[in-house]
Amino acid sequence: MTDNDVLISSDIKEYPLLVRGKIRDVYDLGDTLLFVASDRISAFDVVLPNGIPGKGAVLTAMSLFWFDFLKDVVDNHFLTADVDAYPAPLRPYCDQLVGRSMLVRKAERIDCECIVRGYISGSMWKELIQARAAGGNTVHGFEFSPELKESEKLPEPLFTPSTKNEGGHDENISYRQLVDLIGEKDAALCREKSLAVYGKAADYSLTRGIIIADTKFEFGFHKGRFLLIDEVLSPDSSRFWPMDRYQVGRGQPSFDKQPIRDYLAGLDWNRKPPGPALPNEVVRATAARYREAQRLLTEG
C-alpha cells in the first residue's frame, strides 16, 4: 500500500470484527485486540465517502510516539506494532496492517471521555457564552473570569469529562456527575492521570511549536492495572494550534480537518448521512495538515 492509497475499511476474515468506529476497525483476537486505523474521516459525526491518504498511518505513528513518551506517567495498553510478531493468520493482510495497526491488551474501558483543556475553546467556550448570556460565568462547576476571551490560556488546565456516546455527540458533565457515573476512586484516578499526561505532553509540544489547546483520553483496567487506551494526542482527539499564529480573542488555525469543515460550511447539507464527497484539493490540504502535525511532534 503506497502513500497515495486509501484504506476505507479493513477486511480480516480470520477474527471477529468487534467494532467498526468512525476511524478504527477493532478485531477480537482473544486475549488481545487488533486496532486498524483506516483512512476514513468524519465531520459533524458523519463519516464521509472520501478517505484521507496516509491518515491512518499518521494516527498510528503519533499514538506509538505518545505511548512511549508518556509511559512513565501512566501505563498503556500497547503491545506491538510489528506485523511480523502478530499471530500467523494475520500475515496475509500485511498490506492492510503495516504502519496503521497495533496489538493491544484487552481492557475494560471506563465509560467516559477524559478531556483536559488548557485553553478555552470549542464546546466549553460555547457553553461559557451561553452562561454569560444568562448572567453568569460558571460552566460545569468551574468559575471563569468575566474578562476571559476565546482561545485564552486558562490559569491552570481543567479536567472536564464528558459522557461516552457512540451514536452521537458526547455531553459535557461536571466532575460530580462523573463520580456518580463511575465512582469516586476511578473518577479521581481519571482526573489525576489526565492532568499529568496533558501537562507533560503540552510542555513538550511547546518546544516543537505546537499548542495543545485541549485533548481527550480514554482509560481502562486490565487485570486491575489502570491503563491509557485507544488513541493518544492525535489531530483527531486534540486541538493542535501553531504557536506562531496564535492570537487571543478569536478561533485558531489548527492541524486537523479544518479544510473539510470550511468546505462543508459552504454547502447546502443537513449534516446527516450520506455525507458529500470531498474535492481533491480539500483531501490534499487535510492530508498535509495531518502529516505536518506528525512531523513537528514526532520527528527529529
Beta strands, then each sheet from edge to edge (+ up, - down):
strand 1: 17-20
strand 2: 24-28
strand 3: 32-37
strand 4: 40-43
strand 5: 46-51
strand 6: 78-80
strand 7: 101-105
strand 8: 108-109
strand 9: 114-119
strand 10: 138-139
strand 11: 142-143
strand 12: 153-159
strand 13: 210-222
strand 14: 225-229
strand 15: 238-242
sheet 1: 1+ 2- 3+ 7- 6+
sheet 2: 4+ 5-
sheet 3: 8+ 13- 9+ 12-
sheet 4: 8+ 13- 14+
sheet 5: 8+ 13- 15+
sheet 6: 10+ 11-
end
